[in-house]
């Protein structure tokens, strides 16, 4: 609920006076919590991989950490190759935050095979 101020505010010199309302209370906005349900280690090699369907199916957020070797990935459908795609280095994290990103994610090795740890979660209201 808001109350109307008794006076106008603004630029009095140039005639831009306006009547504003003053808020009486703030409404807190709660962010959802994440419940992490499952994980897997992807063995990434010279063939582009998607996330494992039965693990990714219920997830709406995925955290991927690059454990060994450089890799490349895409989020929008095309298959990455050893020469195209976003570069990932050992220690990098990627967060996939929606169904489209999760469904379209593909990853491939850059020079040598490696592994990526994927943790699957879902958002829930506290």
N, CA, C and O atoms as CSV, one atom per row, in Angstrom:
chain,resi,resn,atom,element,x,y,z
A,1,UNK,N,N,0.844,-1.168,0.000
A,1,UNK,CA,C,0.000,0.000,0.000
A,1,UNK,C,C,0.893,1.235,0.000
A,1,UNK,O,O,1.958,1.231,0.618
A,2,UNK,N,N,0.482,2.252,-0.664
A,2,UNK,CA,C,1.259,3.484,-0.756
A,2,UNK,C,C,0.401,4.663,-0.322
A,2,UNK,O,O,-0.826,4.625,-0.404
A,3,UNK,N,N,1.070,5.706,0.139
A,3,UNK,CA,C,0.367,6.938,0.485
A,3,UNK,C,C,0.862,8.049,-0.412
A,3,UNK,O,O,2.031,8.080,-0.797
A,4,UNK,N,N,-0.031,8.956,-0.739
A,4,UNK,CA,C,0.319,10.086,-1.594
A,4,UNK,C,C,1.008,11.157,-0.751
A,4,UNK,O,O,0.542,11.507,0.333
A,5,UNK,N,N,2.124,11.670,-1.266
A,5,UNK,CA,C,2.816,12.750,-0.575
A,5,UNK,C,C,1.996,14.031,-0.654
A,5,UNK,O,O,1.229,14.229,-1.597
A,6,UNK,N,N,2.161,14.895,0.335
A,6,UNK,CA,C,1.409,16.158,0.383
A,6,UNK,C,C,2.007,17.244,-0.501
A,6,UNK,O,O,1.439,18.330,-0.610
A,7,UNK,N,N,3.128,16.972,-1.123
A,7,UNK,CA,C,3.806,18.001,-1.894
A,7,UNK,C,C,4.374,17.382,-3.172
A,7,UNK,O,O,4.612,16.177,-3.250
A,8,UNK,N,N,4.580,18.235,-4.161
A,8,UNK,CA,C,5.156,17.782,-5.433
A,8,UNK,C,C,6.678,17.789,-5.331
A,8,UNK,O,O,7.263,18.604,-4.617
A,9,UNK,N,N,7.299,16.883,-6.045
A,9,UNK,CA,C,8.755,16.831,-6.091
A,9,UNK,C,C,9.197,16.894,-7.541
A,9,UNK,O,O,8.426,16.580,-8.448
A,10,UNK,N,N,10.424,17.297,-7.754
A,10,UNK,CA,C,10.939,17.346,-9.113
A,10,UNK,C,C,11.689,18.634,-9.354
A,10,UNK,O,O,12.167,19.267,-8.412
A,11,UNK,N,N,11.796,19.025,-10.609
A,11,UNK,CA,C,12.550,20.195,-11.028
A,11,UNK,C,C,11.625,21.413,-11.054
A,11,UNK,O,O,10.962,21.669,-12.060
A,12,UNK,N,N,11.581,22.153,-9.964
A,12,UNK,CA,C,10.677,23.311,-9.853
A,12,UNK,C,C,11.038,24.410,-10.843
A,12,UNK,O,O,10.152,25.117,-11.323
A,13,UNK,N,N,12.329,24.570,-11.160
A,13,UNK,CA,C,12.781,25.639,-12.045
A,13,UNK,C,C,12.265,25.454,-13.468
A,13,UNK,O,O,11.923,26.434,-14.130
A,14,UNK,N,N,12.203,24.203,-13.952
A,14,UNK,CA,C,11.815,23.937,-15.327
A,14,UNK,C,C,10.402,23.368,-15.445
A,14,UNK,O,O,10.000,22.933,-16.524
A,15,UNK,N,N,9.660,23.367,-14.369
A,15,UNK,CA,C,8.254,22.993,-14.438
A,15,UNK,C,C,7.958,21.512,-14.482
A,15,UNK,O,O,6.863,21.135,-14.900
A,16,UNK,N,N,8.874,20.651,-14.075
A,16,UNK,CA,C,8.633,19.213,-14.127
A,16,UNK,C,C,8.252,18.680,-12.750
A,16,UNK,O,O,8.920,17.792,-12.220
A,17,UNK,N,N,7.190,19.215,-12.175
A,17,UNK,CA,C,6.740,18.763,-10.867
A,17,UNK,C,C,5.855,17.533,-11.029
A,17,UNK,O,O,5.023,17.473,-11.934
A,18,UNK,N,N,6.035,16.579,-10.171
A,18,UNK,CA,C,5.230,15.364,-10.214
A,18,UNK,C,C,4.786,15.013,-8.806
A,18,UNK,O,O,5.455,15.363,-7.834
A,19,UNK,N,N,3.675,14.332,-8.696
A,19,UNK,CA,C,3.200,13.826,-7.418
A,19,UNK,C,C,3.619,12.358,-7.352
A,19,UNK,O,O,3.361,11.604,-8.290
A,20,UNK,N,N,4.250,11.950,-6.279
A,20,UNK,CA,C,4.728,10.577,-6.164
A,20,UNK,C,C,4.092,9.913,-4.963
A,20,UNK,O,O,3.519,10.567,-4.093
A,21,UNK,N,N,4.206,8.618,-4.939
A,21,UNK,CA,C,3.712,7.840,-3.811
A,21,UNK,C,C,4.881,7.344,-3.004
A,21,UNK,O,O,5.972,7.130,-3.532
A,22,UNK,N,N,4.656,7.165,-1.750
A,22,UNK,CA,C,5.698,6.683,-0.851
A,22,UNK,C,C,5.308,5.284,-0.404
A,22,UNK,O,O,4.199,5.080,0.091
A,23,UNK,N,N,6.194,4.325,-0.571
A,23,UNK,CA,C,5.924,2.947,-0.169
A,23,UNK,C,C,5.892,2.839,1.348
A,23,UNK,O,O,6.704,3.456,2.038
A,24,UNK,N,N,4.953,2.053,1.865
A,24,UNK,CA,C,4.847,1.842,3.302
A,24,UNK,C,C,5.612,0.608,3.758
A,24,UNK,O,O,6.030,0.535,4.913
A,25,UNK,N,N,5.801,-0.368,2.863
A,25,UNK,CA,C,6.473,-1.603,3.264
A,25,UNK,C,C,7.181,-2.210,2.065
A,25,UNK,O,O,6.791,-1.989,0.919
A,26,UNK,N,N,8.214,-2.967,2.341
A,26,UNK,CA,C,8.928,-3.703,1.307
A,26,UNK,C,C,8.413,-5.138,1.273
A,26,UNK,O,O,8.133,-5.732,2.314
A,27,UNK,N,N,8.293,-5.676,0.091
A,27,UNK,CA,C,7.882,-7.065,-0.060
A,27,UNK,C,C,9.136,-7.870,-0.367
A,27,UNK,O,O,9.741,-7.679,-1.422
A,28,UNK,N,N,9.539,-8.761,0.523
A,28,UNK,CA,C,10.746,-9.543,0.261
A,28,UNK,C,C,10.518,-10.530,-0.884
A,28,UNK,O,O,9.448,-11.127,-1.003
A,29,UNK,N,N,11.519,-10.683,-1.700
A,29,UNK,CA,C,11.464,-11.642,-2.806
A,29,UNK,C,C,12.399,-12.788,-2.463
A,29,UNK,O,O,13.589,-12.578,-2.228
A,30,UNK,N,N,11.871,-13.979,-2.436
A,30,UNK,CA,C,12.659,-15.150,-2.083
A,30,UNK,C,C,13.175,-15.820,-3.339
A,30,UNK,O,O,12.430,-16.029,-4.297
A,31,UNK,N,N,14.439,-16.152,-3.328
A,31,UNK,CA,C,15.023,-16.932,-4.413
A,31,UNK,C,C,14.799,-18.410,-4.104
A,31,UNK,O,O,14.824,-18.801,-2.937
A,32,UNK,N,N,14.582,-19.230,-5.116
A,32,UNK,CA,C,14.417,-20.656,-4.847
A,32,UNK,C,C,15.728,-21.289,-4.380
A,32,UNK,O,O,16.816,-20.848,-4.749
A,33,UNK,N,N,15.599,-22.313,-3.576
A,33,UNK,CA,C,16.751,-23.122,-3.193
A,33,UNK,C,C,17.018,-24.130,-4.301
A,33,UNK,O,O,16.151,-24.386,-5.137
A,34,UNK,N,N,18.219,-24.700,-4.307
A,34,UNK,CA,C,18.551,-25.748,-5.266
A,34,UNK,C,C,18.759,-27.047,-4.501
A,34,UNK,O,O,19.519,-27.102,-3.534
A,35,UNK,N,N,18.072,-28.089,-4.950
A,35,UNK,CA,C,18.279,-29.433,-4.419
A,35,UNK,C,C,19.098,-30.183,-5.454
A,35,UNK,O,O,18.645,-30.399,-6.578
A,36,UNK,N,N,20.309,-30.582,-5.070
A,36,UNK,CA,C,21.188,-31.312,-5.983
A,36,UNK,C,C,20.868,-32.795,-5.861
A,36,UNK,O,O,21.023,-33.381,-4.790
A,37,UNK,N,N,20.420,-33.404,-6.962
A,37,UNK,CA,C,19.891,-34.766,-6.934
A,37,UNK,C,C,20.863,-35.853,-7.369
A,37,UNK,O,O,20.833,-36.960,-6.832
A,38,UNK,N,N,21.722,-35.552,-8.332
A,38,UNK,CA,C,22.544,-36.611,-8.923
A,38,UNK,C,C,23.814,-36.017,-9.515
A,38,UNK,O,O,23.925,-34.805,-9.704
A,39,UNK,N,N,24.762,-36.890,-9.803
A,39,UNK,CA,C,25.984,-36.440,-10.480
A,39,UNK,C,C,26.524,-37.572,-11.347
A,39,UNK,O,O,26.149,-38.734,-11.195
A,40,UNK,N,N,27.401,-37.202,-12.244
A,40,UNK,CA,C,28.091,-38.176,-13.087
A,40,UNK,C,C,29.401,-37.581,-13.560
A,40,UNK,O,O,29.575,-36.362,-13.565
A,41,UNK,N,N,30.312,-38.437,-13.953
A,41,UNK,CA,C,31.556,-38.014,-14.577
A,41,UNK,C,C,31.451,-38.355,-16.059
A,41,UNK,O,O,31.335,-39.523,-16.430
A,42,UNK,N,N,31.493,-37.323,-16.903
A,42,UNK,CA,C,31.479,-37.551,-18.351
A,42,UNK,C,C,32.894,-37.801,-18.832
A,42,UNK,O,O,33.794,-37.007,-18.556
A,43,UNK,N,N,33.098,-38.893,-19.548
A,43,UNK,CA,C,34.373,-39.162,-20.204
A,43,UNK,C,C,34.315,-38.492,-21.572
A,43,UNK,O,O,33.668,-38.999,-22.488
A,44,UNK,N,N,34.985,-37.363,-21.710
A,44,UNK,CA,C,34.890,-36.532,-22.910
A,44,UNK,C,C,36.037,-36.882,-23.848
A,44,UNK,O,O,37.205,-36.844,-23.462
A,45,UNK,N,N,35.685,-37.223,-25.091
A,45,UNK,CA,C,36.708,-37.608,-26.064
A,45,UNK,C,C,36.440,-36.900,-27.393
A,45,UNK,O,O,35.892,-35.798,-27.411
A,46,UNK,N,N,36.821,-37.521,-28.484
A,46,UNK,CA,C,36.739,-36.881,-29.798
A,46,UNK,C,C,35.336,-36.914,-30.411
A,46,UNK,O,O,35.138,-36.389,-31.507
A,47,UNK,N,N,34.368,-37.517,-29.731
A,47,UNK,CA,C,32.974,-37.503,-30.171
A,47,UNK,C,C,32.185,-36.614,-29.219
A,47,UNK,O,O,32.227,-36.818,-28.005
A,48,UNK,N,N,31.469,-35.631,-29.754
A,48,UNK,CA,C,30.714,-34.701,-28.909
A,48,UNK,C,C,29.645,-35.444,-28.110
A,48,UNK,O,O,28.958,-36.322,-28.630
A,49,UNK,N,N,29.521,-35.074,-26.842
A,49,UNK,CA,C,28.560,-35.705,-25.939
A,49,UNK,C,C,27.490,-34.730,-25.504
A,49,UNK,O,O,27.733,-33.529,-25.382
A,50,UNK,N,N,26.300,-35.261,-25.271
A,50,UNK,CA,C,25.242,-34.539,-24.575
A,50,UNK,C,C,25.231,-35.037,-23.136
A,50,UNK,O,O,25.901,-36.017,-22.810
A,51,UNK,N,N,24.479,-34.371,-22.282
A,51,UNK,CA,C,24.315,-34.856,-20.921
A,51,UNK,C,C,23.461,-36.117,-20.936
A,51,UNK,O,O,22.633,-36.298,-21.829
A,52,UNK,N,N,23.657,-36.977,-19.964
A,52,UNK,CA,C,22.903,-38.225,-19.881
A,52,UNK,C,C,21.422,-37.922,-19.645
A,52,UNK,O,O,21.059,-37.270,-18.666
A,53,UNK,N,N,20.582,-38.401,-20.550
A,53,UNK,CA,C,19.172,-38.002,-20.582
A,53,UNK,C,C,18.428,-38.311,-19.284
A,53,UNK,O,O,17.668,-37.471,-18.802
A,54,UNK,N,N,18.630,-39.500,-18.707
A,54,UNK,CA,C,17.845,-39.837,-17.515
A,54,UNK,C,C,18.267,-39.014,-16.295
A,54,UNK,O,O,17.473,-38.860,-15.367
A,55,UNK,N,N,19.479,-38.488,-16.271
A,55,UNK,CA,C,19.914,-37.617,-15.180
A,55,UNK,C,C,19.502,-36.170,-15.432
A,55,UNK,O,O,19.079,-35.467,-14.514
A,56,UNK,N,N,19.628,-35.737,-16.667
A,56,UNK,CA,C,19.314,-34.349,-17.021
A,56,UNK,C,C,17.812,-34.096,-17.136
A,56,UNK,O,O,17.375,-32.946,-17.083
A,57,UNK,N,N,17.023,-35.149,-17.291
A,57,UNK,CA,C,15.592,-35.004,-17.553
A,57,UNK,C,C,14.819,-34.233,-16.510
A,57,UNK,O,O,13.922,-33.465,-16.855
A,58,UNK,N,N,15.145,-34.418,-15.231
A,58,UNK,CA,C,14.411,-33.733,-14.162
A,58,UNK,C,C,15.111,-32.474,-13.671
A,58,UNK,O,O,14.587,-31.771,-12.807
A,59,UNK,N,N,16.277,-32.186,-14.207
A,59,UNK,CA,C,17.072,-31.051,-13.725
A,59,UNK,C,C,16.647,-29.759,-14.414
A,59,UNK,O,O,16.244,-29.761,-15.578
A,60,UNK,N,N,16.745,-28.657,-13.672
A,60,UNK,CA,C,16.596,-27.349,-14.314
A,60,UNK,C,C,17.827,-26.487,-14.044
A,60,UNK,O,O,17.866,-25.308,-14.396
A,61,UNK,N,N,18.834,-27.098,-13.410
A,61,UNK,CA,C,20.133,-26.449,-13.243
A,61,UNK,C,C,21.196,-27.546,-13.211
A,61,UNK,O,O,21.004,-28.585,-12.579
A,62,UNK,N,N,22.307,-27.312,-13.890
A,62,UNK,CA,C,23.412,-28.270,-13.927
A,62,UNK,C,C,24.717,-27.509,-13.716
A,62,UNK,O,O,24.961,-26.481,-14.349
A,63,UNK,N,N,25.551,-28.030,-12.816
A,63,UNK,CA,C,26.890,-27.466,-12.609
A,63,UNK,C,C,27.891,-28.442,-13.209
A,63,UNK,O,O,27.879,-29.631,-12.892
A,64,UNK,N,N,28.763,-27.928,-14.083
A,64,UNK,CA,C,29.762,-28.757,-14.753
A,64,UNK,C,C,31.135,-28.205,-14.422
A,64,UNK,O,O,31.413,-27.028,-14.652
A,65,UNK,N,N,31.992,-29.056,-13.881
A,65,UNK,CA,C,33.374,-28.641,-13.618
A,65,UNK,C,C,34.303,-29.475,-14.481
A,65,UNK,O,O,34.142,-30.690,-14.603
A,66,UNK,N,N,35.272,-28.809,-15.074
A,66,UNK,CA,C,36.228,-29.479,-15.958
A,66,UNK,C,C,37.360,-30.020,-15.091
A,66,UNK,O,O,38.109,-29.261,-14.477
A,67,UNK,N,N,37.468,-31.329,-15.055
A,67,UNK,CA,C,38.420,-31.991,-14.172
A,67,UNK,C,C,39.797,-32.168,-14.822
A,67,UNK,O,O,40.822,-31.869,-14.210
A,68,UNK,N,N,39.810,-32.652,-16.055
A,68,UNK,CA,C,41.081,-32.896,-16.751
A,68,UNK,C,C,40.949,-32.507,-18.213
A,68,UNK,O,O,39.922,-32.785,-18.832
A,69,UNK,N,N,41.939,-31.888,-18.761
A,69,UNK,CA,C,42.044,-31.568,-20.184
A,69,UNK,C,C,41.114,-30.434,-20.633
A,69,UNK,O,O,40.029,-30.254,-20.079
A,70,UNK,N,N,41.545,-29.688,-21.623
A,70,UNK,CA,C,40.727,-28.623,-22.203
A,70,UNK,C,C,39.606,-29.221,-23.048
A,70,UNK,O,O,39.752,-30.294,-23.633
A,71,UNK,N,N,38.481,-28.498,-23.098
A,71,UNK,CA,C,37.315,-28.961,-23.852
A,71,UNK,C,C,36.648,-27.781,-24.540
A,71,UNK,O,O,36.940,-26.621,-24.250
A,72,UNK,N,N,35.748,-28.104,-25.457
A,72,UNK,CA,C,34.941,-27.086,-26.136
A,72,UNK,C,C,33.472,-27.471,-26.015
A,72,UNK,O,O,33.128,-28.652,-25.953
A,73,UNK,N,N,32.595,-26.439,-25.982
A,73,UNK,CA,C,31.166,-26.721,-25.869
A,73,UNK,C,C,30.338,-25.675,-26.598
A,73,UNK,O,O,30.801,-24.573,-26.890
A,74,UNK,N,N,29.086,-26.060,-26.884
A,74,UNK,CA,C,28.062,-25.157,-27.389
A,74,UNK,C,C,26.790,-25.370,-26.576
A,74,UNK,O,O,26.559,-26.454,-26.041
A,75,UNK,N,N,25.965,-24.322,-26.488
A,75,UNK,CA,C,24.698,-24.384,-25.757
A,75,UNK,C,C,23.474,-24.282,-26.661
A,75,UNK,O,O,22.350,-24.489,-26.204
A,76,UNK,N,N,23.678,-23.972,-27.916
A,76,UNK,CA,C,22.544,-23.642,-28.773
A,76,UNK,C,C,22.279,-24.642,-29.884
A,76,UNK,O,O,21.610,-24.296,-30.858
A,77,UNK,N,N,22.772,-25.859,-29.780
A,77,UNK,CA,C,22.404,-26.882,-30.741
A,77,UNK,C,C,23.502,-27.427,-31.627
A,77,UNK,O,O,23.588,-28.646,-31.782
A,78,UNK,N,N,24.364,-26.582,-32.230
A,78,UNK,CA,C,25.393,-27.155,-33.096
A,78,UNK,C,C,26.355,-28.042,-32.309
A,78,UNK,O,O,26.554,-27.864,-31.107
A,79,UNK,N,N,26.931,-28.979,-33.003
A,79,UNK,CA,C,27.897,-29.877,-32.370
A,79,UNK,C,C,29.270,-29.214,-32.384
A,79,UNK,O,O,29.756,-28.825,-33.446
A,80,UNK,N,N,29.902,-29.080,-31.213
A,80,UNK,CA,C,31.244,-28.494,-31.200
A,80,UNK,C,C,32.248,-29.448,-31.837
A,80,UNK,O,O,32.016,-30.655,-31.910
A,81,UNK,N,N,33.348,-28.899,-32.288
A,81,UNK,CA,C,34.445,-29.713,-32.815
A,81,UNK,C,C,35.704,-29.330,-32.050
A,81,UNK,O,O,35.667,-28.462,-31.178
A,82,UNK,N,N,36.803,-29.970,-32.371
A,82,UNK,CA,C,38.061,-29.627,-31.700
A,82,UNK,C,C,38.535,-28.219,-32.051
A,82,UNK,O,O,39.432,-27.688,-31.397
A,83,UNK,N,N,37.936,-27.605,-33.085
A,83,UNK,CA,C,38.350,-26.258,-33.468
A,83,UNK,C,C,37.247,-25.206,-33.313
A,83,UNK,O,O,37.519,-24.018,-33.488
A,84,UNK,N,N,36.008,-25.605,-32.988
A,84,UNK,CA,C,34.928,-24.640,-32.787
A,84,UNK,C,C,34.206,-24.933,-31.477
A,84,UNK,O,O,34.107,-26.083,-31.049
A,85,UNK,N,N,33.717,-23.896,-30.865
A,85,UNK,CA,C,33.014,-24.025,-29.590
A,85,UNK,C,C,33.717,-23.189,-28.536
A,85,UNK,O,O,34.871,-22.796,-28.704
A,86,UNK,N,N,33.018,-22.926,-27.462
A,86,UNK,CA,C,33.602,-22.164,-26.361
A,86,UNK,C,C,34.650,-23.014,-25.663
A,86,UNK,O,O,34.404,-24.182,-25.362
A,87,UNK,N,N,35.816,-22.439,-25.402
A,87,UNK,CA,C,36.926,-23.161,-24.776
A,87,UNK,C,C,36.728,-23.239,-23.268
A,87,UNK,O,O,36.353,-22.260,-22.623
A,88,UNK,N,N,36.987,-24.417,-22.723
A,88,UNK,CA,C,36.993,-24.637,-21.279
A,88,UNK,C,C,38.360,-25.151,-20.871
A,88,UNK,O,O,38.941,-26.008,-21.536
A,89,UNK,N,N,38.865,-24.618,-19.768
A,89,UNK,CA,C,40.141,-25.068,-19.225
A,89,UNK,C,C,39.912,-25.854,-17.943
A,89,UNK,O,O,38.842,-25.769,-17.341
A,90,UNK,N,N,40.909,-26.612,-17.527
A,90,UNK,CA,C,40.817,-27.372,-16.287
A,90,UNK,C,C,40.497,-26.412,-15.145
A,90,UNK,O,O,41.143,-25.373,-15.004
A,91,UNK,N,N,39.505,-26.758,-14.336
A,91,UNK,CA,C,39.080,-25.923,-13.226
A,91,UNK,C,C,37.919,-24.998,-13.537
A,91,UNK,O,O,37.324,-24.432,-12.620
A,92,UNK,N,N,37.581,-24.831,-14.811
A,92,UNK,CA,C,36.454,-23.968,-15.184
A,92,UNK,C,C,35.132,-24.588,-14.749
A,92,UNK,O,O,34.993,-25.810,-14.694
A,93,UNK,N,N,34.160,-23.724,-14.438
A,93,UNK,CA,C,32.794,-24.145,-14.104
A,93,UNK,C,C,31.832,-23.585,-15.130
A,93,UNK,O,O,31.984,-22.455,-15.594
A,94,UNK,N,N,30.843,-24.385,-15.478
A,94,UNK,CA,C,29.755,-23.944,-16.351
A,94,UNK,C,C,28.455,-24.256,-15.622
A,94,UNK,O,O,28.262,-25.367,-15.130
A,95,UNK,N,N,27.563,-23.264,-15.555
A,95,UNK,CA,C,26.239,-23.476,-14.982
A,95,UNK,C,C,25.220,-23.415,-16.104
A,95,UNK,O,O,25.155,-22.426,-16.833
A,96,UNK,N,N,24.426,-24.463,-16.247
A,96,UNK,CA,C,23.320,-24.484,-17.196
A,96,UNK,C,C,22.066,-24.200,-16.391
A,96,UNK,O,O,21.780,-24.904,-15.422
A,97,UNK,N,N,21.307,-23.172,-16.780
A,97,UNK,CA,C,20.235,-22.700,-15.916
A,97,UNK,C,C,18.858,-22.737,-16.565
A,97,UNK,O,O,18.023,-21.884,-16.265
A,98,UNK,N,N,18.605,-23.671,-17.420
A,98,UNK,CA,C,17.282,-23.801,-18.019
A,98,UNK,C,C,17.224,-25.016,-18.919
A,98,UNK,O,O,18.254,-25.572,-19.300
A,99,UNK,N,N,16.014,-25.423,-19.256
A,99,UNK,CA,C,15.832,-26.630,-20.076
A,99,UNK,C,C,16.515,-26.502,-21.429
A,99,UNK,O,O,17.139,-27.462,-21.882
A,100,UNK,N,N,16.422,-25.370,-22.083
A,100,UNK,CA,C,17.025,-25.234,-23.411
A,100,UNK,C,C,18.535,-25.426,-23.344
A,100,UNK,O,O,19.109,-26.129,-24.176
A,101,UNK,N,N,19.181,-24.803,-22.359
A,101,UNK,CA,C,20.633,-24.969,-22.221
A,101,UNK,C,C,20.991,-26.420,-21.909
A,101,UNK,O,O,21.943,-26.963,-22.470
A,102,UNK,N,N,20.230,-27.044,-21.016
A,102,UNK,CA,C,20.511,-28.432,-20.635
A,102,UNK,C,C,20.320,-29.364,-21.827
A,102,UNK,O,O,21.154,-30.234,-22.079
A,103,UNK,N,N,19.223,-29.184,-22.560
A,103,UNK,CA,C,18.928,-30.064,-23.704
A,103,UNK,C,C,19.904,-29.877,-24.857
A,103,UNK,O,O,20.204,-30.837,-25.567
A,104,UNK,N,N,20.407,-28.658,-25.059
A,104,UNK,CA,C,21.264,-28.376,-26.216
A,104,UNK,C,C,22.757,-28.444,-25.923
A,104,UNK,O,O,23.563,-28.310,-26.844
A,105,UNK,N,N,23.145,-28.646,-24.679
A,105,UNK,CA,C,24.566,-28.678,-24.313
A,105,UNK,C,C,25.272,-29.845,-24.991
A,105,UNK,O,O,24.792,-30.979,-24.955
A,106,UNK,N,N,26.416,-29.557,-25.608
A,106,UNK,CA,C,27.282,-30.579,-26.209
A,106,UNK,C,C,28.717,-30.221,-25.862
A,106,UNK,O,O,29.083,-29.046,-25.843
A,107,UNK,N,N,29.534,-31.240,-25.585
A,107,UNK,CA,C,30.922,-31.011,-25.189
A,107,UNK,C,C,31.824,-32.010,-25.899
A,107,UNK,O,O,31.423,-33.143,-26.165
A,108,UNK,N,N,33.055,-31.578,-26.205
A,108,UNK,CA,C,34.027,-32.415,-26.902
A,108,UNK,C,C,35.418,-32.063,-26.393
A,108,UNK,O,O,35.641,-30.966,-25.880
A,109,UNK,N,N,36.349,-32.994,-26.537
A,109,UNK,CA,C,37.733,-32.708,-26.145
A,109,UNK,C,C,38.327,-31.658,-27.058
A,109,UNK,O,O,37.853,-31.469,-28.179
A,110,UNK,N,N,39.376,-30.962,-26.587
A,110,UNK,CA,C,40.112,-30.039,-27.441
A,110,UNK,C,C,41.296,-30.776,-28.062
A,110,UNK,O,O,41.300,-31.009,-29.271
A,111,UNK,N,N,42.295,-31.148,-27.274
A,111,UNK,CA,C,43.441,-31.885,-27.805
A,111,UNK,C,C,43.472,-33.327,-27.325
A,111,UNK,O,O,43.736,-34.243,-28.104
A,112,UNK,N,N,43.201,-33.525,-26.038
A,112,UNK,CA,C,43.236,-34.884,-25.481
A,112,UNK,C,C,41.957,-35.157,-24.698
A,112,UNK,O,O,41.282,-34.228,-24.255
A,113,UNK,N,N,41.632,-36.426,-24.531
A,113,UNK,CA,C,40.431,-36.823,-23.793
A,113,UNK,C,C,40.538,-36.362,-22.341
A,113,UNK,O,O,41.633,-36.224,-21.796
A,114,UNK,N,N,39.385,-36.130,-21.731
A,114,UNK,CA,C,39.375,-35.678,-20.350
A,114,UNK,C,C,38.065,-36.027,-19.673
A,114,UNK,O,O,37.261,-36.792,-20.206
A,115,UNK,N,N,37.856,-35.462,-18.500
A,115,UNK,CA,C,36.624,-35.740,-17.770
A,115,UNK,C,C,36.011,-34.444,-17.247
A,115,UNK,O,O,36.702,-33.472,-16.944
A,116,UNK,N,N,34.681,-34.476,-17.156
A,116,UNK,CA,C,33.915,-33.347,-16.636
A,116,UNK,C,C,32.925,-33.884,-15.608
A,116,UNK,O,O,32.193,-34.835,-15.884
A,117,UNK,N,N,32.902,-33.279,-14.430
A,117,UNK,CA,C,31.971,-33.679,-13.378
A,117,UNK,C,C,30.700,-32.851,-13.525
A,117,UNK,O,O,30.751,-31.621,-13.519
A,118,UNK,N,N,29.561,-33.523,-13.655
A,118,UNK,CA,C,28.269,-32.862,-13.838
A,118,UNK,C,C,27.388,-33.158,-12.630
A,118,UNK,O,O,27.200,-34.318,-12.264
A,119,UNK,N,N,26.847,-32.109,-12.011
A,119,UNK,CA,C,25.939,-32.265,-10.885
A,119,UNK,C,C,24.593,-31.678,-11.284
A,119,UNK,O,O,24.513,-30.545,-11.759
A,120,UNK,N,N,23.540,-32.459,-11.086
A,120,UNK,CA,C,22.189,-32.108,-11.556
A,120,UNK,C,C,21.314,-31.678,-10.387
A,120,UNK,O,O,21.295,-32.325,-9.340
A,121,UNK,N,N,20.589,-30.579,-10.577
A,121,UNK,CA,C,19.724,-30.089,-9.515
A,121,UNK,C,C,18.429,-29.536,-10.046
A,121,UNK,O,O,18.220,-29.398,-11.251
A,122,UNK,N,N,17.553,-29.219,-9.083
A,122,UNK,CA,C,16.276,-28.595,-9.433
A,122,UNK,C,C,15.980,-27.520,-8.399
A,122,UNK,O,O,16.327,-27.648,-7.225
A,123,UNK,N,N,15.333,-26.461,-8.858
A,123,UNK,CA,C,14.995,-25.345,-7.975
A,123,UNK,C,C,13.681,-25.636,-7.253
A,123,UNK,O,O,12.718,-26.106,-7.859
A,124,UNK,N,N,13.655,-25.352,-5.959
A,124,UNK,CA,C,12.444,-25.526,-5.165
A,124,UNK,C,C,12.266,-24.279,-4.290
A,124,UNK,O,O,13.243,-23.689,-3.828
A,125,UNK,N,N,11.031,-23.896,-4.076
A,125,UNK,CA,C,10.768,-22.748,-3.204
A,125,UNK,C,C,10.920,-23.181,-1.751
A,125,UNK,O,O,10.429,-24.241,-1.363
A,126,UNK,N,N,11.591,-22.372,-0.956
A,126,UNK,CA,C,11.814,-22.739,0.457
A,126,UNK,C,C,10.525,-22.687,1.269
A,126,UNK,O,O,10.539,-22.965,2.468
